[in-house]
Amino acid sequence: MKQPGFFDVEKRLARLSGLGGQLEAFSRTVDFEVFRHDLEKALAYSDGSKGGRQPLDSVLMFKVLMIQTLNNLSDERTEYLIMIVSPSCAF
């Protein structure tokens, strides 16, 4: 069997997606955009006039917390899995 290469992550994710994943079914079932207004109101981010990094999308963070809770994942494991699937979302 051939050793996986550096860029084989996309192939693995496509194969797993073809098998049908819990997270994909979750995304198709729940419309998270319904929660955007309430989340942004509750979080009350500053206007950014003092500078600093832009906050991560509130709906994205809500999805992460939901998935973390439903799968009983630690913060460290959740961060690791996010970095593996989407390095651009690293915290």
N, CA, C and O atoms as CSV, one atom per row, in Angstrom:
chain,resi,resn,atom,element,x,y,z
A,1,MET,N,N,0.829,-1.177,0.000
A,1,MET,CA,C,0.000,0.000,0.000
A,1,MET,C,C,0.877,1.245,0.000
A,1,MET,O,O,1.885,1.313,0.703
A,2,LYS,N,N,0.475,2.224,-0.799
A,2,LYS,CA,C,1.241,3.456,-0.939
A,2,LYS,C,C,1.104,4.334,0.302
A,2,LYS,O,O,0.016,4.481,0.858
A,3,GLN,N,N,2.221,4.911,0.725
A,3,GLN,CA,C,2.200,5.798,1.879
A,3,GLN,C,C,1.492,7.102,1.512
A,3,GLN,O,O,1.745,7.659,0.444
A,4,PRO,N,N,0.603,7.599,2.390
A,4,PRO,CA,C,-0.091,8.845,2.092
A,4,PRO,C,C,0.883,10.006,1.966
A,4,PRO,O,O,1.859,10.096,2.711
A,5,GLY,N,N,0.609,10.885,1.024
A,5,GLY,CA,C,1.447,12.051,0.815
A,5,GLY,C,C,0.925,13.264,1.567
A,5,GLY,O,O,-0.104,13.206,2.239
A,6,PHE,N,N,1.647,14.347,1.440
A,6,PHE,CA,C,1.314,15.577,2.140
A,6,PHE,C,C,-0.031,16.144,1.699
A,6,PHE,O,O,-0.760,16.715,2.510
A,7,PHE,N,N,-0.359,15.988,0.425
A,7,PHE,CA,C,-1.586,16.575,-0.114
A,7,PHE,C,C,-2.732,15.575,-0.215
A,7,PHE,O,O,-3.729,15.862,-0.877
A,8,ASP,N,N,-2.622,14.423,0.415
A,8,ASP,CA,C,-3.660,13.397,0.341
A,8,ASP,C,C,-4.827,13.634,1.300
A,8,ASP,O,O,-5.775,12.849,1.312
A,9,VAL,N,N,-4.777,14.682,2.090
A,9,VAL,CA,C,-5.850,14.967,3.036
A,9,VAL,C,C,-7.164,15.186,2.290
A,9,VAL,O,O,-8.213,14.703,2.716
A,10,GLU,N,N,-7.104,15.911,1.183
A,10,GLU,CA,C,-8.319,16.181,0.406
A,10,GLU,C,C,-8.934,14.891,-0.118
A,10,GLU,O,O,-10.157,14.754,-0.136
A,11,LYS,N,N,-8.111,13.951,-0.540
A,11,LYS,CA,C,-8.623,12.666,-1.023
A,11,LYS,C,C,-9.285,11.890,0.115
A,11,LYS,O,O,-10.344,11.289,-0.070
A,12,ARG,N,N,-8.656,11.904,1.299
A,12,ARG,CA,C,-9.234,11.214,2.450
A,12,ARG,C,C,-10.568,11.823,2.851
A,12,ARG,O,O,-11.522,11.104,3.149
A,13,LEU,N,N,-10.634,13.156,2.858
A,13,LEU,CA,C,-11.878,13.829,3.214
A,13,LEU,C,C,-12.975,13.539,2.195
A,13,LEU,O,O,-14.135,13.363,2.568
A,14,ALA,N,N,-12.619,13.488,0.915
A,14,ALA,CA,C,-13.603,13.163,-0.121
A,14,ALA,C,C,-14.117,11.737,0.060
A,14,ALA,O,O,-15.310,11.483,-0.101
A,15,ARG,N,N,-13.226,10.809,0.391
A,15,ARG,CA,C,-13.634,9.421,0.622
A,15,ARG,C,C,-14.559,9.321,1.828
A,15,ARG,O,O,-15.577,8.631,1.780
A,16,LEU,N,N,-14.204,10.007,2.908
A,16,LEU,CA,C,-15.047,9.992,4.098
A,16,LEU,C,C,-16.398,10.641,3.833
A,16,LEU,O,O,-17.422,10.192,4.346
A,17,SER,N,N,-16.395,11.690,3.036
A,17,SER,CA,C,-17.648,12.350,2.683
A,17,SER,C,C,-18.548,11.418,1.889
A,17,SER,O,O,-19.766,11.421,2.068
A,18,GLY,N,N,-17.950,10.624,1.016
A,18,GLY,CA,C,-18.711,9.660,0.235
A,18,GLY,C,C,-19.349,8.588,1.101
A,18,GLY,O,O,-20.396,8.044,0.746
A,19,LEU,N,N,-18.731,8.280,2.228
A,19,LEU,CA,C,-19.279,7.283,3.141
A,19,LEU,C,C,-20.455,7.830,3.945
A,19,LEU,O,O,-21.220,7.063,4.530
A,20,GLY,N,N,-20.597,9.126,3.973
A,20,GLY,CA,C,-21.691,9.752,4.717
A,20,GLY,C,C,-21.276,10.008,6.145
A,20,GLY,O,O,-21.125,9.072,6.931
A,21,GLY,N,N,-21.095,11.246,6.481
A,21,GLY,CA,C,-20.618,11.583,7.811
A,21,GLY,C,C,-21.683,12.226,8.671
A,21,GLY,O,O,-22.613,12.857,8.170
A,22,GLN,N,N,-21.536,12.062,9.952
A,22,GLN,CA,C,-22.450,12.639,10.926
A,22,GLN,C,C,-22.463,14.163,10.821
A,22,GLN,O,O,-23.525,14.779,10.904
A,23,LEU,N,N,-21.309,14.765,10.641
A,23,LEU,CA,C,-21.232,16.216,10.601
A,23,LEU,C,C,-21.890,16.786,9.352
A,23,LEU,O,O,-22.515,17.844,9.411
A,24,GLU,N,N,-21.758,16.104,8.235
A,24,GLU,CA,C,-22.413,16.572,7.019
A,24,GLU,C,C,-23.927,16.472,7.143
A,24,GLU,O,O,-24.646,17.371,6.705
A,25,ALA,N,N,-24.408,15.407,7.727
A,25,ALA,CA,C,-25.853,15.257,7.948
A,25,ALA,C,C,-26.348,16.347,8.889
A,25,ALA,O,O,-27.432,16.896,8.692
A,26,PHE,N,N,-25.565,16.656,9.899
A,26,PHE,CA,C,-25.901,17.707,10.854
A,26,PHE,C,C,-26.013,19.059,10.152
A,26,PHE,O,O,-26.939,19.825,10.419
A,27,SER,N,N,-25.079,19.349,9.264
A,27,SER,CA,C,-25.086,20.616,8.530
A,27,SER,C,C,-26.278,20.724,7.591
A,27,SER,O,O,-26.838,21.806,7.410
A,28,ARG,N,N,-26.663,19.607,6.998
A,28,ARG,CA,C,-27.822,19.625,6.098
A,28,ARG,C,C,-29.129,19.768,6.859
A,28,ARG,O,O,-30.102,20.298,6.324
A,29,THR,N,N,-29.162,19.308,8.084
A,29,THR,CA,C,-30.394,19.272,8.862
A,29,THR,C,C,-30.675,20.578,9.588
A,29,THR,O,O,-31.822,21.022,9.637
A,30,VAL,N,N,-29.646,21.198,10.151
A,30,VAL,CA,C,-29.826,22.378,10.990
A,30,VAL,C,C,-29.419,23.632,10.234
A,30,VAL,O,O,-28.316,23.704,9.691
A,31,ASP,N,N,-30.313,24.629,10.197
A,31,ASP,CA,C,-30.000,25.926,9.601
A,31,ASP,C,C,-29.461,26.834,10.701
A,31,ASP,O,O,-30.230,27.429,11.455
A,32,PHE,N,N,-28.158,26.935,10.788
A,32,PHE,CA,C,-27.533,27.695,11.861
A,32,PHE,C,C,-27.671,29.203,11.683
A,32,PHE,O,O,-27.529,29.952,12.650
A,33,GLU,N,N,-27.942,29.654,10.474
A,33,GLU,CA,C,-28.077,31.086,10.229
A,33,GLU,C,C,-29.239,31.688,11.023
A,33,GLU,O,O,-29.266,32.897,11.255
A,34,VAL,N,N,-30.182,30.870,11.435
A,34,VAL,CA,C,-31.313,31.335,12.242
A,34,VAL,C,C,-30.813,31.942,13.555
A,34,VAL,O,O,-31.449,32.839,14.109
A,35,PHE,N,N,-29.684,31.457,14.044
A,35,PHE,CA,C,-29.155,31.888,15.331
A,35,PHE,C,C,-28.253,33.118,15.243
A,35,PHE,O,O,-27.865,33.671,16.272
A,36,ARG,N,N,-27.914,33.554,14.027
A,36,ARG,CA,C,-26.919,34.626,13.858
A,36,ARG,C,C,-27.298,35.896,14.629
A,36,ARG,O,O,-26.471,36.424,15.372
A,37,HIS,N,N,-28.496,36.382,14.472
A,37,HIS,CA,C,-28.905,37.635,15.122
A,37,HIS,C,C,-28.759,37.543,16.643
A,37,HIS,O,O,-28.198,38.438,17.275
A,38,ASP,N,N,-29.261,36.470,17.216
A,38,ASP,CA,C,-29.186,36.304,18.675
A,38,ASP,C,C,-27.747,36.148,19.156
A,38,ASP,O,O,-27.383,36.675,20.208
A,39,LEU,N,N,-26.935,35.433,18.398
A,39,LEU,CA,C,-25.532,35.249,18.787
A,39,LEU,C,C,-24.786,36.574,18.754
A,39,LEU,O,O,-24.063,36.900,19.695
A,40,GLU,N,N,-24.955,37.337,17.686
A,40,GLU,CA,C,-24.237,38.611,17.574
A,40,GLU,C,C,-24.717,39.606,18.623
A,40,GLU,O,O,-23.936,40.412,19.129
A,41,LYS,N,N,-25.998,39.545,18.944
A,41,LYS,CA,C,-26.537,40.414,19.990
A,41,LYS,C,C,-25.952,40.029,21.355
A,41,LYS,O,O,-25.577,40.903,22.136
A,42,ALA,N,N,-25.874,38.739,21.640
A,42,ALA,CA,C,-25.359,38.262,22.928
A,42,ALA,C,C,-23.860,38.497,23.066
A,42,ALA,O,O,-23.377,38.797,24.158
A,43,LEU,N,N,-23.121,38.362,21.966
A,43,LEU,CA,C,-21.676,38.510,22.044
A,43,LEU,C,C,-21.248,39.971,22.075
A,43,LEU,O,O,-20.234,40.298,22.692
A,44,ALA,N,N,-21.990,40.846,21.431
A,44,ALA,CA,C,-21.747,42.296,21.452
A,44,ALA,C,C,-20.275,42.639,21.259
A,44,ALA,O,O,-19.639,43.207,22.147
A,45,TYR,N,N,-19.743,42.292,20.100
A,45,TYR,CA,C,-18.364,42.646,19.769
A,45,TYR,C,C,-18.197,44.155,19.689
A,45,TYR,O,O,-19.156,44.873,19.404
A,46,SER,N,N,-16.996,44.634,19.935
A,46,SER,CA,C,-16.734,46.069,19.826
A,46,SER,C,C,-16.745,46.467,18.349
A,46,SER,O,O,-16.775,45.613,17.464
A,47,ASP,N,N,-16.720,47.756,18.104
A,47,ASP,CA,C,-16.779,48.253,16.726
A,47,ASP,C,C,-15.443,48.152,15.995
A,47,ASP,O,O,-15.373,48.428,14.797
A,48,GLY,N,N,-14.395,47.764,16.692
A,48,GLY,CA,C,-13.080,47.590,16.074
A,48,GLY,C,C,-12.272,48.861,15.985
A,48,GLY,O,O,-11.215,48.866,15.355
A,49,SER,N,N,-12.734,49.945,16.595
A,49,SER,CA,C,-12.023,51.221,16.508
A,49,SER,C,C,-10.681,51.186,17.236
A,49,SER,O,O,-9.793,51.982,16.931
A,50,LYS,N,N,-10.524,50.278,18.189
A,50,LYS,CA,C,-9.260,50.188,18.926
A,50,LYS,C,C,-8.283,49.213,18.280
A,50,LYS,O,O,-7.193,48.981,18.804
A,51,GLY,N,N,-8.669,48.650,17.153
A,51,GLY,CA,C,-7.791,47.726,16.455
A,51,GLY,C,C,-7.952,46.306,16.959
A,51,GLY,O,O,-8.944,45.969,17.606
A,52,GLY,N,N,-6.978,45.490,16.657
A,52,GLY,CA,C,-7.027,44.093,17.073
A,52,GLY,C,C,-7.541,43.195,15.971
A,52,GLY,O,O,-7.983,43.656,14.918
A,53,ARG,N,N,-7.476,41.921,16.230
A,53,ARG,CA,C,-7.907,40.918,15.259
A,53,ARG,C,C,-9.423,40.881,15.155
A,53,ARG,O,O,-10.127,41.037,16.152
A,54,GLN,N,N,-9.916,40.674,13.952
A,54,GLN,CA,C,-11.350,40.525,13.748
A,54,GLN,C,C,-11.825,39.255,14.450
A,54,GLN,O,O,-11.117,38.249,14.430
A,55,PRO,N,N,-12.997,39.278,15.065
A,55,PRO,CA,C,-13.501,38.078,15.736
A,55,PRO,C,C,-13.887,37.005,14.725
A,55,PRO,O,O,-14.246,37.312,13.588
A,56,LEU,N,N,-13.812,35.764,15.141
A,56,LEU,CA,C,-14.266,34.667,14.290
A,56,LEU,C,C,-15.781,34.755,14.149
A,56,LEU,O,O,-16.464,35.316,15.006
A,57,ASP,N,N,-16.285,34.206,13.083
A,57,ASP,CA,C,-17.713,34.235,12.811
A,57,ASP,C,C,-18.477,33.579,13.962
A,57,ASP,O,O,-18.139,32.474,14.387
A,58,SER,N,N,-19.496,34.257,14.460
A,58,SER,CA,C,-20.238,33.761,15.615
A,58,SER,C,C,-20.980,32.458,15.317
A,58,SER,O,O,-21.088,31.592,16.185
A,59,VAL,N,N,-21.488,32.319,14.099
A,59,VAL,CA,C,-22.191,31.083,13.741
A,59,VAL,C,C,-21.198,29.923,13.647
A,59,VAL,O,O,-21.508,28.807,14.064
A,60,LEU,N,N,-20.019,30.179,13.106
A,60,LEU,CA,C,-18.989,29.149,13.037
A,60,LEU,C,C,-18.618,28.665,14.437
A,60,LEU,O,O,-18.511,27.462,14.671
A,61,MET,N,N,-18.422,29.593,15.360
A,61,MET,CA,C,-18.063,29.210,16.720
A,61,MET,C,C,-19.198,28.445,17.398
A,61,MET,O,O,-18.947,27.529,18.182
A,62,PHE,N,N,-20.437,28.815,17.102
A,62,PHE,CA,C,-21.585,28.095,17.654
A,62,PHE,C,C,-21.620,26.670,17.124
A,62,PHE,O,O,-21.904,25.734,17.872
A,63,LYS,N,N,-21.333,26.500,15.829
A,63,LYS,CA,C,-21.274,25.153,15.243
A,63,LYS,C,C,-20.200,24.315,15.934
A,63,LYS,O,O,-20.420,23.150,16.265
A,64,VAL,N,N,-19.052,24.919,16.142
A,64,VAL,CA,C,-17.950,24.207,16.798
A,64,VAL,C,C,-18.367,23.754,18.195
A,64,VAL,O,O,-18.108,22.613,18.579
A,65,LEU,N,N,-19.007,24.636,18.953
A,65,LEU,CA,C,-19.437,24.271,20.301
A,65,LEU,C,C,-20.496,23.176,20.282
A,65,LEU,O,O,-20.481,22.285,21.131
A,66,MET,N,N,-21.409,23.236,19.328
A,66,MET,CA,C,-22.435,22.193,19.215
A,66,MET,C,C,-21.809,20.838,18.891
A,66,MET,O,O,-22.135,19.832,19.522
A,67,ILE,N,N,-20.921,20.814,17.922
A,67,ILE,CA,C,-20.258,19.570,17.520
A,67,ILE,C,C,-19.400,19.037,18.663
A,67,ILE,O,O,-19.374,17.833,18.919
A,68,GLN,N,N,-18.700,19.935,19.346
A,68,GLN,CA,C,-17.865,19.540,20.476
A,68,GLN,C,C,-18.700,18.891,21.565
A,68,GLN,O,O,-18.313,17.864,22.120
A,69,THR,N,N,-19.836,19.483,21.869
A,69,THR,CA,C,-20.713,18.957,22.921
A,69,THR,C,C,-21.321,17.623,22.522
A,69,THR,O,O,-21.336,16.683,23.317
A,70,LEU,N,N,-21.823,17.533,21.296
A,70,LEU,CA,C,-22.478,16.306,20.847
A,70,LEU,C,C,-21.526,15.119,20.745
A,70,LEU,O,O,-21.944,13.969,20.876
A,71,ASN,N,N,-20.253,15.399,20.512
A,71,ASN,CA,C,-19.272,14.331,20.359
A,71,ASN,C,C,-18.359,14.183,21.568
A,71,ASN,O,O,-17.414,13.394,21.547
A,72,ASN,N,N,-18.643,14.944,22.625
A,72,ASN,CA,C,-17.887,14.847,23.867
A,72,ASN,C,C,-16.382,15.018,23.636
A,72,ASN,O,O,-15.577,14.194,24.069
A,73,LEU,N,N,-16.022,16.096,22.952
A,73,LEU,CA,C,-14.630,16.371,22.625
A,73,LEU,C,C,-14.048,17.398,23.582
A,73,LEU,O,O,-14.737,18.327,24.004
A,74,SER,N,N,-12.790,17.226,23.920
A,74,SER,CA,C,-12.104,18.221,24.730
A,74,SER,C,C,-11.779,19.432,23.853
A,74,SER,O,O,-11.845,19.352,22.627
A,75,ASP,N,N,-11.432,20.544,24.485
A,75,ASP,CA,C,-11.045,21.730,23.727
A,75,ASP,C,C,-9.828,21.444,22.855
A,75,ASP,O,O,-9.772,21.868,21.700
A,76,GLU,N,N,-8.861,20.730,23.405
A,76,GLU,CA,C,-7.634,20.430,22.671
A,76,GLU,C,C,-7.924,19.553,21.453
A,76,GLU,O,O,-7.399,19.802,20.368
A,77,ARG,N,N,-8.749,18.543,21.629
A,77,ARG,CA,C,-9.087,17.646,20.522
A,77,ARG,C,C,-9.873,18.393,19.449
A,77,ARG,O,O,-9.655,18.179,18.256
A,78,THR,N,N,-10.776,19.255,19.863
A,78,THR,CA,C,-11.558,20.039,18.910
A,78,THR,C,C,-10.649,20.946,18.094
A,78,THR,O,O,-10.773,21.011,16.871
A,79,GLU,N,N,-9.743,21.639,18.755
A,79,GLU,CA,C,-8.815,22.521,18.050
A,79,GLU,C,C,-7.950,21.726,17.081
A,79,GLU,O,O,-7.711,22.168,15.957
A,80,TYR,N,N,-7.482,20.567,17.503
A,80,TYR,CA,C,-6.669,19.711,16.635
A,80,TYR,C,C,-7.455,19.308,15.385
A,80,TYR,O,O,-6.935,19.397,14.273
A,81,LEU,N,N,-8.695,18.870,15.558
A,81,LEU,CA,C,-9.495,18.440,14.423
A,81,LEU,C,C,-9.801,19.587,13.468
A,81,LEU,O,O,-9.842,19.392,12.253
A,82,ILE,N,N,-10.013,20.775,14.008
A,82,ILE,CA,C,-10.250,21.938,13.149
A,82,ILE,C,C,-8.995,22.251,12.348
A,82,ILE,O,O,-9.080,22.562,11.161
A,83,MET,N,N,-7.837,22.171,12.984
A,83,MET,CA,C,-6.582,22.470,12.280
A,83,MET,C,C,-6.293,21.448,11.198
A,83,MET,O,O,-5.714,21.790,10.167
A,84,ILE,N,N,-6.687,20.190,11.414
A,84,ILE,CA,C,-6.462,19.157,10.411
A,84,ILE,C,C,-7.357,19.373,9.197
A,84,ILE,O,O,-6.898,19.291,8.058
A,85,VAL,N,N,-8.632,19.649,9.443
A,85,VAL,CA,C,-9.584,19.798,8.347
A,85,VAL,C,C,-9.431,21.142,7.652
A,85,VAL,O,O,-9.477,21.205,6.423
A,86,SER,N,N,-9.253,22.206,8.402
A,86,SER,CA,C,-9.190,23.534,7.810
A,86,SER,C,C,-8.142,24.385,8.529
A,86,SER,O,O,-8.480,25.111,9.464
A,87,PRO,N,N,-6.895,24.309,8.112
A,87,PRO,CA,C,-5.830,25.053,8.784
A,87,PRO,C,C,-6.060,26.566,8.796
A,87,PRO,O,O,-5.525,27.256,9.664
A,88,SER,N,N,-6.844,27.094,7.851
A,88,SER,CA,C,-7.077,28.536,7.821
A,88,SER,C,C,-7.979,28.989,8.963
A,88,SER,O,O,-8.063,30.186,9.240
A,89,CYS,N,N,-8.654,28.057,9.630
A,89,CYS,CA,C,-9.538,28.391,10.758
A,89,CYS,C,C,-8.836,28.246,12.085
A,89,CYS,O,O,-9.476,28.342,13.132
A,90,ALA,N,N,-7.542,28.019,12.072
A,90,ALA,CA,C,-6.820,27.792,13.339
A,90,ALA,C,C,-7.006,28.961,14.284
A,90,ALA,O,O,-7.037,30.120,13.872
A,91,PHE,N,N,-7.131,28.632,15.563
A,91,PHE,CA,C,-7.386,29.654,16.576
A,91,PHE,C,C,-6.094,30.324,16.894
A,91,PHE,O,O,-6.056,31.229,17.728
